[in-house]
Amino acid sequence: MTAELVRGQNHPLSQARLEIRIAAGTPIVAGATLGDEHGTVHGVEWVVHPGAPALPGLEVSRQAAADHRLAVDLGAVPEAVHRVHVLLALPSASGPVRFGAVAAPFVAVTGLDGTELASYTITGLDAESAVVALELYRRQGAWKVRAVGQGYAGGLTELLTDQGLPQAHQLANTIHEAVAQGLARAVTPPARTADADRARQTAAPAPGPEQGSSATQGASGAVPPQPLSPYGTQPPGTPPQPTTPNGGPASGTSQPVSPYGAQGTPAVGGPQPGHTQAPADAQPPAPTVGGPIDYSHPRRQNAAPPPPPPAAPPVQPGQPARPVAGDATGWSMDERLYNQVWGMFEDLARSTAAYRSAVDFADSRMEKELDAALADPRSRIGGQGDAAREAARAKHAQLVEQARAAYDRDLGQLTAESEVVEPALPLAYARWDNPVWHGYRVPFEAPMAVRLGDLHLPECPELRIPMLVRLPLERGLWIDSGAEGSLDGSFLDSHELHSLAMDTAVALAARLLAVHPAGDYTLHAIDPAGSGAQALAPLVWTGVLAAPPAVGAAGVADVLARLTERVDLVQMAVRGGAADSLPPGLDTSEQLVIVNDFPHGFDDRAVTQLRYLADEGPSVGVHLMMVADREEASAYGPLLDPLWRSLMRLTPVPDDHLADPWVGHAWTYEPALVPPGSQVVQQVLNQVAEARTKYT
């Protein structure tokens, strides 16, 4: 039976391997400190936090999120550790500054099977921005949990100082900086709504207790990286260059992947992946007050109830359910496919986390067994020592083989689902080589999302997950033309990378134009020195640009001044509820401006205007797509840092700079480029230009 704790109450823990689940009404930071028998934290190396997310027996989130899962293995913590304090804090970058302004955080300690052992709702907080939620402590050889709920108005600095850390201020800054970078790297997940449950079932048999499955604990047993919520608000940011390859959604009803346990965050349902609950919008957003201008999304009818998902074909007993395109919930097939793709994304992230955790556990176990064999002088030499070492290696190989078998089974099901889903994707979600583009017609309604490329992991590079981003864009895009932005940049000179970056920008701009109704999207181009003329040629020849590319300082100033004025006017009209009072000639369609070769040809005023458009433009339908090398822009110093952080960084060549919002894997991004020799973009743009002519 679950123990519902109050402040100061304790409860014995019957298991060593645990999960601590945290739910809050806003993104928060989670961490933990390790203390000795007196509770003393001996240094920053005794603190696990987003910048250093793993210590023996503990792993926490790399990001701020509304929901967290902290993995704990009390049997693996050092013997000198007698106390583990679970810390929560509000991020310093944005959002609320005190816990009294948000819902009371809820913390639960569960077993790996999802059984809730103890829970605690942290009430009574007001001005505090950091809190010690729980304490796990040893008592007479056994572990207990105590509800603490001690808040600190001085934030992490005061909390860590109270824990006895002389470097508290520096460590608090390190934690907040790591959180800011983690949020910037994350692929923005879909927003949570009331209609978030997705019923997908499987008939596959559950693996046995020794199987390192991604759906049960099995042999994984390691401290896994914990998933993050895709539902928390994520501030804008740019994906920074990760220093390591493994840089970096709320409660639901589906089962998560092992080694995490049962109910909680929507994850892999049942023993196989491909069954994640993906969110879907239950209610349409409220219209903009004061007139016909409406930048809300999605624009779709909601009078009728959602159609039921297609029925799956019959399957043989004991076999996994056959994948079906569009088996997620949603008001339309496009929405169901969107949710299904996000479900596949999450499933692959969690299955990979379980596999990596199982392998790490096998490695750790073998090291301990080898150390134990060498520790005994009697077994160092001779047949007994050799047999112990051989047994350790054999057990390691068995555990890794079991984990890989479970992972391959998961990959097989996800691959089968991808093979069904990919051909069924609509225009906005489809690759350029999808036959759906051959029957292109200018749509009458804007889609809910658009595909910006593909994502894959090193364990399964052949399984590509479409990178779908909601429309309208919440952040501008930055196409990195720098050599440091690619995995194989050493094989490309700067000219080649810049050319590829411009091709990527044109392909993405063409897609955004193509998936919007005629007249709903206006495209501008700024090319100060004319270096992007060749890449921009398809846009110029077909006439889809609002005007010829702006060149020279005067051309740059003119375009930026007009867009800045448009943002000001629309903001004032919307805020004042007087949309009908806008000037008659003002273009109220969505605006996208391609900015090439930044910062060359841009004076201080132009830079300031770009920063303003990046911050304020998306809310009123003005979006930036910048093609630039950040290193070349470093001459401006920290002035441009806010600009880069407000944009989503994409690369013209494969690069592992994006993280998922659940477990923080570093995913390799590949841009959505047109196949060599294909004329599909030219044909699509011709139709767009013809439709625009009729519209105007």
C-alpha positions in Angstrom: 0.0 0.0 0.0 1.3 3.5 -0.9 2.4 5.6 2.0 1.1 9.2 1.6 3.7 11.1 3.6 3.4 14.5 5.3 6.3 16.8 6.1 8.8 15.0 8.4 7.2 11.6 8.1 9.4 8.6 7.0 8.7 5.2 5.5 10.9 2.1 5.0 12.0 1.2 1.5 11.8 -2.4 0.6 13.7 -2.1 -2.7 17.1 -0.8 -3.6 16.4 0.0 -7.3 13.9 2.8 -7.4 12.5 5.6 -9.5 11.6 9.0 -8.1 8.8 10.6 -10.1 8.2 14.3 -9.9 5.2 16.2 -11.3 4.9 20.0 -11.3 2.8 22.5 -13.0 5.8 24.2 -14.7 9.3 23.2 -15.8 11.6 22.7 -12.9 15.1 21.5 -12.3 15.8 18.3 -10.5 19.0 17.2 -8.8 20.3 15.5 -5.7 23.1 15.7 -3.2 25.0 12.9 -1.5 25.9 13.2 2.2 27.8 11.2 4.7 26.3 10.0 8.0 26.2 13.6 9.3 24.6 14.8 6.1 27.7 16.6 5.0 28.2 17.1 1.2 31.9 16.9 0.7 32.2 18.7 -2.6 30.6 19.5 -6.0 31.5 15.9 -7.0 28.8 14.8 -4.5 26.1 16.7 -6.4 24.2 15.2 -9.3 22.6 17.9 -11.5 21.8 18.6 -15.2 25.4 19.6 -15.8 26.7 16.3 -14.2 23.6 14.1 -14.5 25.1 10.8 -13.3 26.8 9.5 -10.1 27.1 6.0 -8.9 23.6 4.9 -8.1 21.9 8.1 -9.3 20.9 9.7 -12.6 18.9 12.9 -13.1 17.5 14.9 -15.9 19.6 17.1 -18.2 16.8 19.5 -18.6 14.1 21.5 -16.9 10.7 19.8 -17.3 7.2 19.6 -15.7 7.7 15.9 -15.1 10.9 14.0 -14.1 12.0 10.5 -13.5 15.1 10.1 -11.4 16.7 6.7 -11.4 18.1 5.4 -8.1 20.1 2.3 -7.2 20.7 2.4 -3.5 22.9 -0.7 -3.8 25.3 1.1 -6.1 25.8 4.3 -4.1 29.2 4.5 -2.4 29.4 3.1 1.2 30.4 6.5 2.5 27.0 7.9 1.3 24.3 7.7 4.0 21.9 10.4 2.8 20.5 11.4 -0.6 18.6 14.7 -0.8 16.3 15.2 -3.8 16.4 18.9 -4.8 13.9 20.8 -6.9 14.4 24.4 -8.2 12.8 26.8 -10.6 15.0 27.6 -13.7 16.5 31.1 -13.6 16.1 31.8 -17.3 12.3 32.3 -17.5 8.9 31.3 -16.0 7.8 31.7 -12.4 10.3 32.8 -9.8 8.6 31.2 -6.7 6.9 27.9 -6.0 4.0 29.8 -4.4 2.9 30.8 -8.0 2.7 27.3 -9.3 0.9 24.1 -8.4 2.3 22.1 -5.5 5.0 19.7 -6.7 4.2 16.0 -6.3 6.9 13.5 -5.6 6.5 9.7 -5.6 9.0 6.9 -4.9 8.2 3.8 -7.0 9.7 0.4 -7.7 10.9 -0.5 -11.2 7.6 -2.3 -11.8 5.8 1.0 -11.2 4.5 0.1 -7.7 4.2 3.3 -5.7 5.9 3.0 -2.4 5.6 6.5 -0.9 4.4 9.9 -2.2 4.5 13.4 -1.0 2.8 16.6 -2.1 5.0 19.6 -1.2 2.6 22.1 0.1 3.1 25.4 2.0 5.7 26.9 -0.3 5.5 30.6 -1.1 8.5 32.7 -1.9 10.9 29.7 -2.2 12.5 29.0 -5.6 14.3 25.8 -4.4 13.3 23.0 -2.1 14.7 19.8 -0.6 11.8 17.5 -1.5 12.9 14.1 -0.1 15.7 12.5 1.9 16.7 8.9 1.4 18.8 7.8 4.3 20.4 4.7 5.8 19.3 3.5 9.2 20.7 0.3 10.8 21.6 -1.1 7.4 18.3 -0.4 5.7 17.1 2.6 3.7 14.2 4.9 4.4 12.6 7.9 2.8 11.6 11.0 4.6 9.4 13.9 3.3 11.4 17.1 3.9 9.8 20.0 2.0 12.4 22.5 3.1 12.2 25.6 0.9 14.8 28.3 0.2 13.8 31.8 -1.0 17.5 32.3 -2.0 17.2 29.5 -4.5 19.8 26.9 -5.3 22.6 29.1 -3.9 21.0 29.2 -0.5 20.0 25.5 -0.6 23.5 24.3 -1.5 25.1 26.7 1.1 22.9 25.1 3.7 24.2 21.7 2.6 27.7 22.9 3.5 29.1 23.6 0.0 31.5 26.5 -0.1 31.2 26.6 -3.9 27.4 26.9 -3.7 27.1 30.1 -5.8 29.4 28.8 -8.6 27.6 25.4 -8.6 24.2 27.0 -8.8 25.3 29.1 -11.8 26.7 25.9 -13.4 23.3 24.1 -12.9 21.3 27.0 -14.4 23.6 27.3 -17.3 23.4 23.5 -18.0 19.6 23.8 -17.9 19.6 26.7 -20.3 21.8 24.7 -22.7 19.8 21.5 -22.3 16.5 23.3 -23.1 18.1 24.9 -26.2 19.2 21.5 -27.5 15.9 19.8 -27.1 13.5 19.2 -30.0 10.3 21.1 -29.0 7.7 18.4 -28.2 4.0 18.7 -28.9 1.9 20.5 -26.3 -0.2 18.5 -23.9 -4.0 18.6 -24.1 -6.9 16.9 -22.5 -7.2 14.5 -25.4 -3.7 13.1 -24.9 -4.5 9.4 -24.5 -3.6 7.1 -27.3 -4.8 3.5 -27.1 -2.4 1.2 -28.9 -2.2 -2.4 -27.8 0.1 -5.3 -28.5 -0.2 -9.0 -28.0 3.5 -9.8 -27.7 4.5 -11.9 -24.8 6.3 -10.2 -21.9 10.0 -11.2 -21.6 11.2 -13.2 -18.7 13.0 -11.9 -15.7 16.5 -12.4 -17.2 15.7 -10.6 -20.4 17.1 -7.1 -20.8 14.0 -5.9 -22.5 13.1 -2.3 -23.0 9.7 -3.1 -21.7 10.6 -4.8 -18.5 13.5 -4.3 -16.1 15.0 -7.7 -16.9 18.8 -7.6 -16.9 19.2 -3.9 -17.4 19.2 -3.2 -13.8 21.4 -0.1 -14.3 20.7 3.4 -13.3 19.1 4.7 -16.6 18.9 8.2 -17.9 15.5 9.5 -16.9 13.0 10.8 -19.4 11.8 14.4 -19.5 8.3 15.7 -20.0 7.5 17.0 -23.4 4.7 19.0 -21.9 6.6 21.7 -20.0 7.0 25.1 -21.6 10.4 25.3 -23.2 12.0 28.7 -23.6 13.5 29.5 -27.0 17.1 28.6 -27.5 19.7 27.3 -29.9 21.2 23.9 -29.8 24.8 24.4 -28.7 27.6 22.1 -29.8 27.5 19.1 -27.4 30.7 18.3 -25.6 29.8 14.6 -25.5 27.8 12.4 -27.9 25.1 11.8 -25.3 24.2 15.3 -24.4 20.4 15.4 -24.0 6.3 14.0 -21.9 3.2 14.6 -17.9 1.5 11.6 -16.4 -0.6 9.4 -18.6 -1.8 5.9 -18.6 0.6 4.0 -20.8 3.5 1.9 -19.5 7.0 3.3 -19.9 10.0 1.5 -21.1 12.2 -0.4 -18.8 14.2 0.3 -16.7 11.7 2.9 -15.7 8.7 1.0 -14.5 5.0 1.2 -15.0 2.5 4.0 -15.1 3.6 7.6 -15.5 4.8 9.5 -18.5 3.3 8.4 -21.7 5.9 6.0 -23.1 6.1 2.6 -24.6 3.0 0.7 -23.8 3.4 -3.0 -23.0 6.4 -5.2 -23.8 7.1 -3.7 -27.2 7.7 -0.1 -28.4 5.5 1.6 -30.9 2.7 2.0 -28.5 3.3 5.3 -26.9 0.5 7.6 -25.9 1.0 10.8 -28.0 -0.7 14.0 -27.3 -3.5 15.5 -29.4 -5.4 18.7 -29.3 -8.8 18.3 -27.8 -10.0 21.9 -28.1 -9.1 24.5 -30.7 -7.4 27.6 -29.5 -9.4 30.8 -28.8 -9.6 33.2 -31.8 -7.6 36.4 -31.6 -9.7 39.2 -30.0 -10.6 42.2 -32.1 -10.7 41.2 -35.7 -10.0 38.7 -38.4 -6.3 38.3 -37.8 -5.7 34.9 -36.4 -2.2 33.5 -35.8 -3.4 30.6 -33.6 -3.0 27.0 -34.7 -4.2 24.6 -35.9 -6.9 26.0 -38.1 -9.3 23.1 -38.4 -13.0 22.4 -37.9 -13.9 20.9 -34.5 -17.6 20.6 -34.7 -17.5 16.8 -35.3 -16.1 14.3 -32.9 -12.8 12.7 -33.9 -13.1 9.9 -36.3 -12.1 6.5 -34.9 -8.6 5.2 -35.8 -8.5 2.6 -38.5 -9.0 -0.9 -37.4 -5.9 -3.0 -37.3 -5.9 -6.2 -39.3 -6.4 -9.4 -37.4 -3.3 -11.0 -35.9 -2.3 -14.4 -34.8 -2.4 -15.0 -31.0 0.9 -14.3 -29.4 2.1 -12.1 -32.2 2.6 -8.3 -32.0 -0.1 -6.2 -33.4 0.5 -5.2 -37.0 1.2 -1.5 -37.4 -1.4 0.7 -38.9 -0.9 4.2 -40.2 -2.9 6.7 -38.1 -3.6 4.6 -35.1 -3.2 7.6 -32.7 -6.0 9.8 -31.5 -6.8 13.1 -33.3 -9.4 15.1 -35.1 -8.1 14.3 -38.5 -5.8 11.8 -40.2 -3.0 14.4 -40.3 -3.3 14.9 -36.6 -3.3 11.2 -35.9 -0.2 10.7 -38.1 1.5 13.6 -36.3 0.8 12.0 -32.9 1.9 8.6 -34.2 5.2 9.9 -35.4 5.8 11.5 -32.0 4.9 8.2 -30.4 7.5 6.4 -32.5 10.1 9.1 -31.6 9.5 8.6 -27.9 9.4 4.8 -28.2 12.8 4.7 -30.0 14.3 7.2 -27.4 13.2 5.1 -24.5 14.0 1.7 -26.0 17.5 3.0 -26.7 17.8 4.3 -23.2 16.9 0.9 -21.8 19.4 -0.8 -24.1 22.2 1.5 -23.2 21.3 1.1 -19.5 21.4 -2.6 -19.8 24.8 -2.6 -21.5 26.2 -0.1 -18.8 24.9 -2.4 -16.1 26.6 -5.4 -17.7 29.8 -3.5 -18.0 29.6 -2.4 -14.3 28.8 -5.9 -13.1 31.7 -7.4 -15.0 34.1 -4.8 -13.6 32.9 -5.5 -10.0 33.2 -9.3 -10.5 36.7 -8.9 -12.0 37.7 -6.7 -9.1 36.4 -9.2 -6.6 38.3 -12.0 -8.3 41.5 -9.9 -8.1 41.0 -8.8 -4.6 41.4 -12.3 -3.2 45.1 -13.2 -3.3 44.3 -16.9 -3.4 42.4 -16.5 -6.7 44.7 -14.2 -8.5 46.8 -16.9 -10.0 45.7 -20.3 -11.1 42.7 -22.0 -12.4 40.3 -20.5 -9.8 41.0 -16.9 -10.8 40.9 -17.8 -14.5 37.5 -19.5 -14.0 36.1 -16.4 -12.1 37.3 -14.0 -14.8 35.9 -16.2 -17.6 32.5 -16.5 -15.8 32.3 -12.7 -15.4 33.0 -12.3 -19.1 30.5 -14.9 -20.1 27.8 -13.3 -17.9 28.6 -10.0 -19.4 28.2 -11.4 -22.9 24.9 -13.0 -22.0 23.5 -9.8 -20.5 24.5 -7.8 -23.6 23.1 -10.4 -25.9 19.8 -10.4 -24.1 19.6 -6.6 -24.1 20.4 -6.5 -27.8 17.9 -9.2 -28.6 15.2 -7.2 -26.8 16.3 -4.0 -28.5 16.4 -5.6 -31.9 12.9 -6.8 -31.4 11.8 -3.3 -30.5 13.6 -1.9 -33.5 11.9 -4.5 -35.7 8.5 -3.4 -34.6 9.3 0.3 -35.0 10.8 -0.3 -38.4 7.6 -2.1 -39.5 5.6 0.8 -38.2 7.8 3.3 -40.0 7.4 1.4 -43.3 3.6 1.7 -42.9 3.6 5.3 -41.7 6.1 6.9 -44.1 4.1 6.3 -47.3 0.9 7.5 -45.6 2.3 10.9 -44.6 0.6 14.0 -46.0 2.5 16.6 -48.0 3.8 18.7 -45.0 5.2 15.5 -43.3 6.5 13.7 -46.4 10.0 13.6 -47.8 10.6 15.2 -51.1 10.9 11.8 -52.8 7.5 10.7 -51.5 5.1 10.1 -54.5 2.5 12.4 -52.8 4.4 15.4 -54.1 3.8 14.3 -57.7 0.1 15.0 -57.3 0.7 18.3 -55.6 -2.1 20.9 -55.5 -2.0 24.1 -53.5 -3.8 23.3 -50.2 -6.8 25.2 -48.9 -5.8 24.9 -45.3 -2.6 25.2 -43.4 -1.2 22.0 -41.8 -0.6 21.6 -38.1 3.1 20.7 -38.6 5.9 20.5 -41.1 8.8 18.2 -41.6 12.2 19.9 -41.2 14.3 16.7 -41.6 15.0 13.3 -40.1 16.4 12.1 -36.8 18.3 8.9 -36.1 20.5 7.3 -33.4 23.9 5.5 -33.9 22.5 2.1 -32.7 20.0 2.1 -35.6 21.0 4.6 -38.3 18.6 3.0 -40.8 15.5 3.9 -38.7 14.7 7.5 -39.5 12.1 9.4 -37.5 10.6 12.5 -39.2 11.3 15.7 -37.4 7.9 17.3 -37.2 7.6 20.9 -35.9 4.3 22.5 -35.1 3.0 25.5 -37.2 3.1 28.4 -37.0 6.8 28.2 -36.0 7.4 29.3 -32.5 11.1 29.9 -33.2 13.1 31.1 -36.2 15.6 28.8 -37.9 19.3 29.1 -38.1 21.0 27.0 -40.9 24.6 26.7 -39.7 27.0 27.2 -42.5 30.1 26.7 -40.3 32.4 23.7 -40.7 32.1 23.0 -37.0 28.4 22.3 -37.5 28.9 18.9 -39.2 30.1 15.5 -38.3 32.2 15.4 -41.5 33.0 19.1 -41.8 36.6 18.3 -42.3 35.8 17.0 -45.8 34.0 20.2 -46.8 35.5 23.6 -47.3 33.6 26.7 -46.2 32.3 27.5 -49.7 30.8 24.0 -50.0 29.2 24.2 -46.6 27.7 27.6 -47.3 26.3 26.4 -50.6 24.7 23.4 -48.9 23.3 25.6 -46.2 21.6 27.8 -48.8 20.2 24.8 -50.6 18.8 23.6 -47.2 17.3 27.0 -46.6 15.7 27.1 -50.0 14.3 23.6 -49.7 12.8 24.4 -46.3 11.4 27.7 -47.5 9.9 26.0 -50.6 8.2 23.4 -48.3 6.7 26.1 -46.0 5.3 27.9 -49.1 4.0 24.7 -50.6 2.1 23.5 -47.5 0.2 26.8 -47.0 -2.8 28.1 -48.9 -2.2 30.7 -51.6 -1.6 34.1 -50.1 -1.1 32.7 -46.6 2.7 32.8 -46.7 5.0 35.5 -48.0 8.6 34.9 -48.7 11.4 37.5 -48.6 15.2 37.1 -49.1 18.1 39.2 -47.9 21.4 38.6 -49.7 23.6 41.6 -49.1 26.6 40.6 -51.3 24.6 38.4 -53.7 26.5 35.3 -52.7 23.3 33.2 -52.5 22.1 34.1 -56.0 22.5 30.6 -57.4 20.7 28.9 -54.5 17.9 31.5 -54.6 17.4 31.2 -58.3 14.4 28.7 -58.2 12.6 31.1 -55.9 13.4 34.1 -58.2 12.6 32.3 -61.5 9.2 31.0 -60.3 8.2 34.4 -58.9 7.3 33.2 -55.4 9.4 35.9 -53.7 7.5 39.0 -52.6 10.4 41.0 -54.2 13.8 40.4 -55.7 16.4 39.4 -53.1 17.5 42.5 -51.1 21.2 43.4 -51.8 23.4 46.1 -50.4 23.0 48.0 -47.2 20.0 49.9 -48.5 18.2 46.8 -49.5 18.8 45.2 -46.1 17.6 48.3 -44.3 14.5 48.5 -46.4 13.3 44.9 -45.8 14.1 44.9 -42.1 12.4 48.3 -41.6 9.2 47.1 -43.3 9.1 43.8 -41.3 9.8 45.6 -38.0 7.0 48.1 -38.7 4.7 45.2 -39.5 5.5 43.5 -36.2 4.9 46.8 -34.3 1.5 47.5 -36.0 0.1 44.0 -35.7 1.2 43.8 -32.0 -0.5 47.0 -31.2 -3.6 46.0 -33.1 -3.9 42.6 -31.5 -3.2 43.8 -28.0 -5.6 46.7 -28.4 -8.3 44.5 -29.9 -8.4 46.7 -33.0 -7.3 44.4 -35.8 -9.7 46.1 -38.2 -7.8 49.3 -37.9 -4.7 48.1 -39.6 -3.6 49.9 -42.7 -5.4 48.6 -45.8 -2.2 47.7 -47.6 -0.6 45.8 -44.8 0.2 42.2 -45.6 -1.3 40.1 -42.8 -0.1 36.7 -44.1 2.7 34.8 -42.4 6.1 36.2 -43.4 9.3 34.3 -43.8 12.6 36.1 -44.5 15.8 34.2 -45.6 18.8 36.1 -44.3 22.0 35.0 -46.1 25.6 35.5 -45.1 25.0 37.1 -41.7 26.7 39.2 -40.3 28.3 40.5 -43.5 26.6 43.6 -44.7 24.7 44.2 -41.5 25.3 47.3 -39.4 24.4 47.7 -35.8 20.9 48.9 -36.5 20.2 45.9 -38.8 21.5 43.6 -36.1 19.2 45.1 -33.5 16.2 44.8 -35.9 17.1 41.1 -36.5 17.2 40.5 -32.7 13.8 42.2 -32.4 12.3 40.1 -35.2 13.6 36.9 -33.7 12.1 37.7 -30.3 8.8 39.4 -31.2 8.2 38.3 -34.8 6.9 34.7 -34.3 4.0 35.7 -32.1 2.6 37.9 -35.0 3.6 35.8 -37.9 7.1 37.0 -38.9 9.8 34.3 -39.0 13.5 34.4 -39.6 15.6 31.8 -41.4 19.2 32.8 -41.1 22.1 31.2 -43.0 25.2 32.0 -41.0 28.4 30.7 -39.4 28.3 31.5 -35.7 32.1 31.6 -35.5 32.2 34.4 -38.1 29.7 36.3 -36.2 31.7 36.1 -33.0 33.4 39.4 -33.8 30.2 41.0 -32.4 31.0 39.5 -29.0 28.1 38.6 -26.7 25.8 41.0 -28.5 24.5 38.2 -30.7 24.2 35.4 -28.2 20.5 36.2 -27.5 19.9 36.0 -31.2 21.4 32.6 -31.6 19.6 31.3 -28.5 16.2 32.4 -29.9 16.7 30.3 -33.1 16.6 26.6 -33.7 19.9 25.4 -35.1 19.8 23.1 -38.1 22.7 21.9 -40.2 23.1 21.3 -43.9 24.9 18.0 -43.3 24.2 15.2 -40.8 25.1 16.4 -37.2 24.2 15.0 -33.7 23.3 18.3 -32.1 19.6 17.8 -31.2 18.2 16.1 -28.1 14.9 14.5 -27.5 12.7 15.8 -24.6 12.5 12.5 -22.8 15.9 11.0 -22.1 18.2 13.5 -23.8 19.9 11.3 -26.4 22.0 13.2 -29.0 20.1 12.6 -32.2 21.7 12.9 -35.6 19.8 15.4 -37.7 19.6 15.2 -41.5 18.0 18.0 -43.5 15.0 17.5 -45.8 16.9 18.0 -49.0 15.6 17.5 -52.6 17.0 14.3 -54.3 19.7 15.1 -56.8 18.3 15.7 -60.3 14.7 16.0 -59.0 12.5 18.8 -60.5 9.8 18.4 -57.8 10.6 21.7 -56.1 10.5 23.6 -59.4 7.1 22.0 -60.3 5.7 22.7 -56.8 6.9 26.3 -56.9 5.4 26.9 -60.3 2.0 25.9 -59.0 2.5 28.1 -55.9 3.3 31.0 -58.1 0.3 30.4 -60.3 -2.0 30.2 -57.3 -0.6 33.3 -55.8 -1.2 35.2 -59.1 -4.9 34.1 -59.0 -5.2 35.0 -55.4 -3.8 38.5 -55.8 
